[in-house]
């Protein structure tokens, strides 16, 4: 997992903890530039986490990102 996604994951976790789905979608779209279908997949994957923490969320974001620096 890339350290690049740790800070956004922490912010996203705070929004999820506050149960603010609209803010989560806006953050994923405007700041992380994810299209709506990917946003829904990310939120769905997060909802299935047995233990929601920033590392797990960062891993999910990393898996759905299209940035390949190789």
VOGU-3710 file (C-alpha; in Angstrom, 3 decimals, decimal comma):
1> xxxxxxxxxx> 0,000/0,000/0,000  1,242/3,441/-0,892  1,810/6,052/1,798  0,258/8,495/-0,684  -3,222/7,377/0,346  -2,796/7,467/4,150  -3,821/11,108/4,701  -6,829/10,963/2,345  -7,850/7,710/4,047  -7,785/9,382/7,484
11> xxxxxxxxxx> -9,946/12,253/6,210  -12,327/9,817/4,562  -12,586/7,749/7,740  -13,590/10,854/9,722  -16,356/11,604/7,216  -17,557/8,005/7,335  -17,538/8,054/11,151  -19,696/11,187/10,994  -22,073/9,266/8,699  -21,861/11,964/6,018
21> xxxxxxxxxx> -22,149/10,092/2,724  -22,590/13,263/0,659  -19,324/14,661/1,968  -17,596/11,333/1,263  -18,761/11,408/-2,371  -17,692/15,035/-2,789  -14,258/14,321/-1,307  -13,722/11,313/-3,558  -14,873/13,244/-6,620  -13,403/16,716/-6,129
31> xxxxxxxxxx> -10,169/16,034/-4,276  -9,264/12,516/-5,342  -10,879/12,785/-8,807  -12,667/9,433/-8,727  -15,671/8,981/-11,039  -19,009/8,129/-9,418  -18,905/4,408/-10,226  -15,481/4,060/-8,581  -16,681/6,103/-5,592  -19,521/3,646/-5,091
41> xxxxxxxxxx> -17,123/0,684/-5,277  -14,787/2,294/-2,743  -17,651/3,004/-0,342  -18,997/-0,516/-0,819  -15,583/-2,057/-0,120  -15,161/0,116/2,979  -18,589/-0,942/4,237  -17,457/-4,585/4,154  -14,338/-4,034/6,246  -14,385/-6,025/9,491
51> xxxxxxxxxx> -12,254/-3,319/11,180  -12,411/0,106/9,572  -9,099/1,927/9,952  -7,090/4,340/7,829  -4,651/1,649/6,635  -7,482/-0,535/5,337  -9,156/2,450/3,667  -5,850/3,528/2,104  -5,446/0,020/0,697  -8,926/0,164/-0,855
61> xxxxxxxxxx> -8,264/3,599/-2,374  -4,950/2,349/-3,720  -6,642/-0,672/-5,296  -9,153/1,548/-7,104  -6,716/4,237/-8,219  -5,659/4,298/-11,837  -2,260/5,797/-11,127  0,418/3,334/-12,147  3,895/4,743/-11,671  5,748/1,680/-12,900
//
